[in-house]
Amino acid sequence: MRDRNACGAMAGAMIIASALIKGGVAVAEEVRGYKGYETPAHVVEERIGALEIRSIRPHLVAEVTVSGSRDAAAGTGFRVLAGYIFGGNADGARIAMTTPVTQEPQDGGDLWQIRFALPEEWRRERLPAPDDTRIRLVDVAAERRVVLVFSGRPEATRLEEARAALEQAAAEAGLRVTGPPLFAFYDSPMTLPARRRNEVSYALR
């Protein structure tokens, strides 16, 4: 079964990668939102086929580290962080939902870091302390990332296909990536798979 899944993932990655066209197009497109939800502010510096090179501004996040399978960790992490922004904090304050929810593997095991970006209007000194001590409020420094957008359900095989395709396309474009892959999910689970926006990205060296 593992060999069959590995072959399927490789085939999927090759299909995705075949759609990535060489040759970059320089742009300077600033992005701050998606479907009415605030996103971490970033500028799309360049497009290389289906890849985007983004310059992401500093921002605040609420994060939690959860163990388990990817799906289980995503669900648990979402509920923990949603509790914080929906009033589970020292002030009982409600904080607007943003997008995307991000998920990053930790240490190559079954640990996952789940993050919500916090709205730009909230400064660190104003943020109430979480009731749940597992939640951390973290300043994320500015960084540059290479990103691949894809649709579909965030199933393990699909995520692996996208990750492998991004690595291949980045290498072919002469980009040097570092760190673990970061997965980002923009839409509700009720959204039709073909209309979902998912992303996988790597930090650039």
GILIN-V28883 format. One record per residue. N is the residue number from 0. RES is the residue in three letters. D_LAST is the distance of its C-alpha to the last C-alpha in whole Angstrom. Layout:
N/RES/D_LAST + N/RES/D_LAST
This chain:
0/MET/36 + 1/ARG/32 + 2/ASP/33 + 3/ARG/34 + 4/ASN/31 + 5/ALA/28 + 6/CYS/30 + 7/GLY/30 + 8/ALA/26 + 9/MET/26 + 10/ALA/28 + 11/GLY/27 + 12/ALA/23 + 13/MET/25 + 14/ILE/27 + 15/ILE/24 + 16/ALA/22 + 17/SER/25 + 18/ALA/25 + 19/LEU/21 + 20/ILE/22 + 21/LYS/20 + 22/GLY/20 + 23/GLY/18 + 24/VAL/20 + 25/ALA/19 + 26/VAL/20 + 27/ALA/20 + 28/GLU/22 + 29/GLU/22 + 30/VAL/22 + 31/ARG/24 + 32/GLY/26 + 33/TYR/27 + 34/LYS/31 + 35/GLY/32 + 36/TYR/30 + 37/GLU/27 + 38/THR/23 + 39/PRO/20 + 40/ALA/20 + 41/HIS/18 + 42/VAL/17 + 43/VAL/17 + 44/GLU/15 + 45/GLU/16 + 46/ARG/17 + 47/ILE/17 + 48/GLY/20 + 49/ALA/20 + 50/LEU/16 + 51/GLU/15 + 52/ILE/12 + 53/ARG/13 + 54/SER/13 + 55/ILE/14 + 56/ARG/16 + 57/PRO/17 + 58/HIS/20 + 59/LEU/22 + 60/VAL/22 + 61/ALA/25 + 62/GLU/24 + 63/VAL/26 + 64/THR/25 + 65/VAL/27 + 66/SER/28 + 67/GLY/30 + 68/SER/29 + 69/ARG/27 + 70/ASP/29 + 71/ALA/31 + 72/ALA/28 + 73/ALA/28 + 74/GLY/31 + 75/THR/32 + 76/GLY/29 + 77/PHE/30 + 78/ARG/33 + 79/VAL/32 + 80/LEU/30 + 81/ALA/33 + 82/GLY/35 + 83/TYR/33 + 84/ILE/33 + 85/PHE/37 + 86/GLY/38 + 87/GLY/38 + 88/ASN/37 + 89/ALA/39 + 90/ASP/40 + 91/GLY/40 + 92/ALA/38 + 93/ARG/37 + 94/ILE/34 + 95/ALA/33 + 96/MET/31 + 97/THR/27 + 98/THR/25 + 99/PRO/23 + 100/VAL/24 + 101/THR/21 + 102/GLN/21 + 103/GLU/18 + 104/PRO/19 + 105/GLN/19 + 106/ASP/20 + 107/GLY/20 + 108/GLY/24 + 109/ASP/26 + 110/LEU/24 + 111/TRP/23 + 112/GLN/21 + 113/ILE/23 + 114/ARG/22 + 115/PHE/24 + 116/ALA/23 + 117/LEU/26 + 118/PRO/28 + 119/GLU/26 + 120/GLU/30 + 121/TRP/30 + 122/ARG/29 + 123/ARG/28 + 124/GLU/31 + 125/ARG/33 + 126/LEU/32 + 127/PRO/34 + 128/ALA/34 + 129/PRO/34 + 130/ASP/37 + 131/ASP/35 + 132/THR/33 + 133/ARG/31 + 134/ILE/29 + 135/ARG/26 + 136/LEU/25 + 137/VAL/22 + 138/ASP/20 + 139/VAL/17 + 140/ALA/14 + 141/ALA/13 + 142/GLU/10 + 143/ARG/8 + 144/ARG/9 + 145/VAL/10 + 146/VAL/14 + 147/LEU/17 + 148/VAL/20 + 149/PHE/23 + 150/SER/27 + 151/GLY/29 + 152/ARG/30 + 153/PRO/27 + 154/GLU/28 + 155/ALA/27 + 156/THR/27 + 157/ARG/26 + 158/LEU/23 + 159/GLU/22 + 160/GLU/23 + 161/ALA/20 + 162/ARG/17 + 163/ALA/18 + 164/ALA/19 + 165/LEU/15 + 166/GLU/14 + 167/GLN/16 + 168/ALA/16 + 169/ALA/12 + 170/ALA/13 + 171/GLU/16 + 172/ALA/14 + 173/GLY/11 + 174/LEU/8 + 175/ARG/6 + 176/VAL/6 + 177/THR/6 + 178/GLY/9 + 179/PRO/13 + 180/PRO/14 + 181/LEU/15 + 182/PHE/18 + 183/ALA/20 + 184/PHE/24 + 185/TYR/26 + 186/ASP/29 + 187/SER/32 + 188/PRO/33 + 189/MET/36 + 190/THR/34 + 191/LEU/35 + 192/PRO/33 + 193/ALA/32 + 194/ARG/32 + 195/ARG/29 + 196/ARG/26 + 197/ASN/23 + 198/GLU/19 + 199/VAL/16 + 200/SER/13 + 201/TYR/9 + 202/ALA/7 + 203/LEU/4 + 204/ARG/0
